[in-house]
């Protein structure tokens, strides 16, 4: 995502401070960015804006970029829930700004706050009758969680929101999205107690779900080196030794290892 966002800006000469501090020039750049985003497939446009905001969530252009993200969700992806979540996050993150005023006006009829809406979306992800996941609700839930962590990175609840989104992306077999969210968590909150688990889950997804064993092996090794005393360290060592093996081969290997210990 990061490389695509940089290529997008460089290709169209949209780097925000290329024209100095002139406010009108800056506005023109944002307008040009908006026009080019409209020519992209919606998910790609949204991912590019998320990447830009991750790099500088409190920067001078962040409120306007967040408004663009809300617009992409609403107009290009037809995802009103995600758009509302971004707008609510804008109002919380950038009070006393025109962007916050704009966002508040567009969400004044919402009765539930952002955190409550995220919890509601998570609760509604699965149909209680057949436990089948609703793809639209899952997408809105993950996007809303990302909006919270993206625009309120220092909020005490952001770590829990982001980690839960990563877990649910994995549970619903959205492996690429789960990898992205776990990497985000690990990078943004390296001192959090769950950061090692996020790294382990990245290795496990590459190993167990995507069968990209070279990447999985590198991450397992890095995990063991950085977190030798973690509860998952022993699991990582076993999984590293058995990369690419079938369940039967792994069981045989474990039995042989058990015999050697006796």
FENJOLIN-V928916 format. One record per helix or strand. SS is the DSSP state (helix for helix, strand for strand). FROM is the first residue (numbers start at 1). TO is the last residue. If there is no record, write none. Layout:
ss=SS from=FROM to=TO
ss=SS from=FROM to=TO
This chain:
ss=helix from=2 to=11
ss=helix from=23 to=37
ss=helix from=42 to=55
ss=helix from=62 to=76
ss=helix from=80 to=93
ss=helix from=98 to=106
ss=helix from=114 to=123
ss=strand from=126 to=126
ss=strand from=133 to=133
ss=helix from=135 to=151
ss=helix from=158 to=171
ss=helix from=175 to=188
ss=helix from=195 to=209
ss=helix from=213 to=226
ss=helix from=233 to=241
ss=helix from=247 to=261
